[in-house]
Amino acid sequence: MMSKSHLGLRLLIATALAVCLVLPGFPHSRAGADRSNRNPNQKRNQNPDTDQTQEPIRVDVNLVLLDATVKNQAGQIMADLKKENFQVREDGVTQKIEFFGRDELPLNVALVLDLSDSIGPFLGPLREAAQTTLAALKPEDQVALFTFSTEAELSVPLTKDKNKISAQFEGFKARGATNINDGIFAAAQYLLATAPKGRRVIILISDDVGTSAGGQGTRDIVTEATAADVTLYNLKIPGYNPPGTLFAASQIPGLVNIRKVMDETGGELFDVQNVASLDTVFRALIDRIKTRYTLGYYTSANGAEGKPHKLDVRLASSFGTKGKNYAILTKNSYYFVP
């Protein structure tokens, strides 16, 4: 039997979400949003029977919310879909979609900037691109800046003043190793601990050639990112890496699998072919993350089950076959926390 306090909480959440879907730009409740009392280092699910490629989203109420980007066969965004076009299954069981919208919520963006030797020639153009691109964000959007080479560090905490971010590029010097692992993990841990309202995104700016595995592996990084309700995007730039560096990097064990983190969190790659295209590609990335579909349903799962629940989001059969006629970028599982 549901207690009055739990019933009141559920009604409060439902009311708040209904308001959020009516008022554009108003932050809505999200799966796993209440993390203020969580220890970022607390033990994750370690069930040996769990498929390790399916990292969970952790939620603390029985409302599950998903963000999704949908592309057609040609890779173009499908921007005019309706609630009835979507189907959501949890552990193979079809769910009733209670909430739907294409929200323009406040964004919390963590830029994770590679400052290793190979990036040196691109720092100037990156500063200019960041200045113009970040100016396109809404006034209420926040940006933080992390940098990494041999080690990762927070350079600028979340701020609405985007000029603070681009101004930091002026004094940066490229040197040291490429510790992508700790760069992504530090940003995810920060967003988990601060739990800002609105959507949370990490943008990795790097040539993706890691030369140091740091202290966290791919599984830890995916777990931290999904716990923080973060989506990873990768702005891949063509760094200068001689053949010897590329060969040495290929022999280093434990380097983060960036593609896996993006796939698990629903993000994607934006490949910069040359310096001249940097600003255009950076703008396209920001435009992509600003608006995604939001789907919400109530789950019958409970924390006592102690297992991850797999999610499958697809379109109605009239749109064809998922993976062939269209693609959906979204998280693929969650873990219920009572």
C-alpha positions in Angstrom: 0.0 0.0 0.0 1.4 3.4 -0.9 1.8 5.8 2.0 0.4 9.3 1.9 3.9 10.8 1.7 4.8 8.7 -1.3 1.4 9.4 -3.0 1.9 13.1 -2.4 5.4 12.9 -3.9 4.1 11.1 -7.0 1.3 13.7 -7.5 3.7 16.5 -7.0 6.0 15.1 -9.6 3.2 14.5 -12.1 1.9 18.1 -11.6 5.3 19.6 -12.0 6.0 17.7 -15.2 2.6 18.6 -16.7 3.5 22.3 -16.1 7.0 21.8 -17.6 5.6 20.4 -20.8 3.4 23.4 -21.2 5.9 26.1 -20.4 8.8 26.2 -22.9 12.2 26.4 -21.3 11.0 25.5 -17.8 13.2 22.8 -16.2 11.4 19.5 -15.8 12.0 16.6 -13.4 14.3 14.0 -14.9 15.1 10.4 -14.2 17.6 10.4 -11.4 17.4 14.1 -10.8 17.6 14.0 -7.0 21.2 13.2 -6.5 22.2 15.8 -3.9 22.7 13.2 -1.2 24.6 10.8 -3.4 28.3 10.1 -3.0 29.9 10.2 -6.5 32.1 7.3 -5.4 29.4 5.1 -4.0 29.4 1.5 -5.2 27.7 0.9 -8.5 25.7 -2.2 -9.5 28.2 -5.1 -9.7 25.9 -8.0 -10.6 28.1 -10.4 -12.5 25.1 -11.5 -14.5 24.6 -8.0 -15.9 25.5 -7.3 -19.5 28.5 -5.0 -19.0 27.7 -3.2 -22.3 24.4 -2.0 -20.8 25.1 0.6 -18.2 22.1 1.7 -16.1 20.4 5.0 -15.7 19.5 5.3 -12.0 16.2 6.7 -10.9 14.7 7.4 -7.5 11.0 7.6 -8.4 8.9 5.4 -10.7 8.8 8.0 -13.5 11.3 7.3 -16.2 12.2 10.1 -18.6 14.2 9.7 -21.8 15.8 12.2 -24.2 16.1 11.1 -27.8 17.4 12.2 -31.2 15.9 10.6 -34.2 17.6 10.4 -37.7 16.3 9.1 -40.9 18.2 6.7 -43.3 20.1 9.6 -44.8 21.2 10.8 -41.3 18.9 13.8 -41.3 17.1 14.8 -38.1 13.4 13.8 -38.0 12.0 16.9 -36.3 8.2 16.6 -36.7 7.4 13.4 -34.9 4.4 13.1 -32.5 3.8 11.1 -29.4 1.9 8.4 -31.2 4.9 7.8 -33.5 7.0 6.5 -30.6 7.1 3.2 -28.8 8.9 2.5 -25.6 9.5 -0.9 -24.2 11.0 -1.8 -20.8 12.3 -5.3 -20.5 10.4 -6.1 -23.7 7.0 -4.8 -22.3 5.4 -1.9 -24.1 4.9 1.2 -21.9 2.3 3.9 -22.1 3.9 7.2 -22.9 2.5 9.7 -20.4 4.7 12.7 -21.3 6.0 13.9 -24.6 7.6 17.1 -25.9 10.5 18.5 -27.8 11.7 20.7 -25.0 14.2 23.5 -25.1 15.4 23.2 -21.6 18.3 25.0 -20.0 21.6 23.3 -20.9 24.5 22.6 -18.6 27.5 22.0 -20.8 30.9 20.8 -19.7 33.5 21.4 -22.3 36.4 19.0 -21.9 39.4 20.4 -23.7 42.4 18.4 -24.8 45.6 20.4 -24.0 48.1 17.7 -25.0 51.0 18.5 -27.4 49.1 17.4 -30.6 46.5 20.1 -30.1 48.8 23.2 -30.0 48.1 24.4 -33.6 44.3 24.4 -33.0 44.1 26.4 -29.7 43.8 29.7 -31.5 41.0 28.6 -33.9 39.3 26.8 -31.0 39.2 30.0 -28.9 37.5 31.9 -31.8 35.1 29.0 -32.4 34.2 28.7 -28.8 33.5 32.4 -28.5 31.1 32.6 -31.4 29.5 29.2 -30.8 28.8 29.6 -27.1 27.3 33.0 -27.7 24.4 31.1 -29.5 23.4 29.5 -26.2 20.5 30.9 -24.3 21.2 33.3 -21.4 20.1 30.7 -18.8 22.4 28.0 -20.2 25.5 27.3 -18.2 28.9 26.2 -19.3 31.9 24.7 -17.4 35.4 24.2 -18.7 37.6 21.2 -18.0 41.1 20.8 -19.4 43.3 17.7 -19.5 46.7 16.6 -20.7 48.6 14.4 -18.2 46.0 15.2 -15.6 42.4 16.6 -15.7 41.3 19.8 -13.9 38.3 22.1 -13.6 39.3 25.5 -15.1 35.9 27.3 -14.9 32.9 26.1 -12.8 29.4 26.3 -14.4 28.6 29.8 -15.3 26.1 31.7 -17.4 28.9 34.1 -18.5 30.1 32.4 -21.7 32.9 35.0 -22.2 34.6 33.5 -19.1 35.0 30.3 -21.0 36.5 31.6 -24.2 38.7 34.0 -22.3 40.5 31.1 -20.7 41.8 29.8 -24.0 44.1 32.8 -24.3 46.6 31.5 -21.7 46.5 27.8 -22.5 49.7 26.0 -23.5 49.6 22.6 -25.1 51.9 20.1 -23.5 51.9 16.7 -21.8 50.2 13.4 -22.4 46.5 12.8 -23.5 44.5 11.6 -20.5 41.1 11.4 -22.1 39.8 8.9 -19.4 40.2 11.3 -16.5 39.0 14.3 -18.6 35.6 12.7 -19.2 35.3 11.1 -15.8 36.1 14.4 -13.9 33.4 16.3 -15.9 30.8 13.5 -15.3 31.7 13.4 -11.6 31.3 17.2 -11.3 27.9 17.2 -13.0 26.8 14.3 -10.7 27.8 16.2 -7.6 26.4 19.6 -8.6 23.2 18.2 -10.1 22.3 21.3 -12.1 18.7 21.7 -13.3 18.1 21.0 -17.0 19.9 18.9 -19.5 23.5 17.9 -18.9 26.0 17.5 -21.7 29.7 16.8 -22.0 31.5 18.0 -25.1 34.9 16.3 -25.5 37.2 18.4 -27.7 40.1 16.2 -28.7 41.9 14.4 -31.5 40.9 11.2 -29.6 44.4 9.8 -29.5 44.9 8.9 -25.9 48.4 8.3 -24.5 47.5 7.8 -20.9 44.7 5.6 -19.4 44.5 7.6 -16.2 42.7 6.2 -13.2 39.3 5.3 -14.6 38.3 2.7 -17.3 35.5 2.7 -19.8 33.1 0.9 -17.5 33.6 3.4 -14.7 33.3 6.4 -17.0 30.0 5.1 -18.5 28.6 4.4 -15.0 29.5 7.9 -13.8 28.1 9.5 -16.9 24.8 7.6 -16.8 24.5 8.2 -13.1 24.9 12.0 -13.7 22.3 11.8 -16.5 24.9 13.1 -19.0 25.1 12.7 -22.8 28.6 12.7 -24.3 29.3 14.4 -27.6 32.7 14.4 -29.3 34.1 17.3 -31.3 36.9 15.4 -32.9 39.7 17.7 -34.3 42.6 16.7 -36.5 45.5 16.9 -34.1 49.1 16.5 -35.1 50.2 13.0 -34.4 53.2 11.4 -36.1 53.0 7.7 -36.9 55.2 6.8 -33.9 52.7 8.4 -31.6 49.7 6.7 -33.2 51.5 3.3 -32.9 52.4 3.9 -29.3 48.9 4.9 -28.4 47.5 1.7 -30.0 49.5 -0.3 -27.6 48.3 1.3 -24.3 45.8 -0.8 -22.4 42.8 0.7 -20.7 42.3 3.7 -22.9 38.6 4.9 -22.9 36.4 3.6 -25.7 34.9 7.0 -26.6 32.4 5.5 -29.1 31.1 3.1 -26.4 30.5 6.0 -24.0 28.7 8.0 -26.7 26.5 5.0 -27.6 25.6 4.2 -24.0 24.7 7.8 -23.2 22.9 8.7 -26.5 25.5 11.1 -27.8 27.3 11.3 -31.1 30.5 12.2 -33.0 31.1 15.5 -34.9 34.2 15.2 -37.0 36.2 18.3 -37.9 38.1 17.7 -41.1 40.1 20.9 -41.0 40.6 24.2 -39.2 38.4 26.0 -41.8 35.3 23.8 -40.9 35.8 24.0 -37.1 33.3 26.8 -36.4 30.6 25.3 -38.6 30.9 21.9 -37.1 31.0 23.3 -33.5 27.8 25.3 -34.3 26.1 22.2 -35.7 26.9 20.3 -32.5 25.4 23.0 -30.3 22.3 23.1 -32.4 21.9 19.4 -32.2 22.0 19.2 -28.4 19.7 22.2 -27.8 16.5 20.2 -28.7 15.7 16.6 -28.3 12.4 14.6 -27.9 11.4 13.9 -24.3 9.5 10.7 -23.5 8.1 9.8 -20.1 6.3 6.8 -18.6 5.6 5.3 -15.2 7.4 2.0 -14.5 6.1 -0.8 -12.3 9.7 -1.7 -11.4 10.8 -1.5 -7.8 14.2 -1.2 -6.1 13.8 -4.6 -4.4 14.3 -6.3 -7.8 18.0 -5.2 -7.8 18.5 -5.4 -11.5 18.9 -3.1 -14.5 15.9 -2.6 -16.8 16.6 -2.5 -20.5 15.0 0.1 -22.6 14.0 0.0 -26.3 12.8 3.2 -28.0 11.6 2.9 -31.6 9.1 4.4 -34.0 5.8 2.9 -35.1 6.1 0.1 -37.7 5.0 2.5 -40.5 8.4 4.1 -40.3 10.2 0.9 -41.1 12.9 -0.9 -39.2 15.0 0.6 -36.5 18.7 0.6 -37.4 17.8 0.3 -41.1 15.3 3.0 -42.0 16.0 5.3 -39.0 18.2 5.6 -35.9 17.4 6.7 -32.4 20.1 8.1 -30.1 19.1 7.6 -26.5 20.1 5.8 -23.3 19.4 2.1 -23.3 18.8 1.1 -19.7 18.1 2.3 -16.1 18.5 1.0 -12.6 15.7 1.7 -10.1 16.8 3.1 -6.8 14.0 3.2 -4.1 
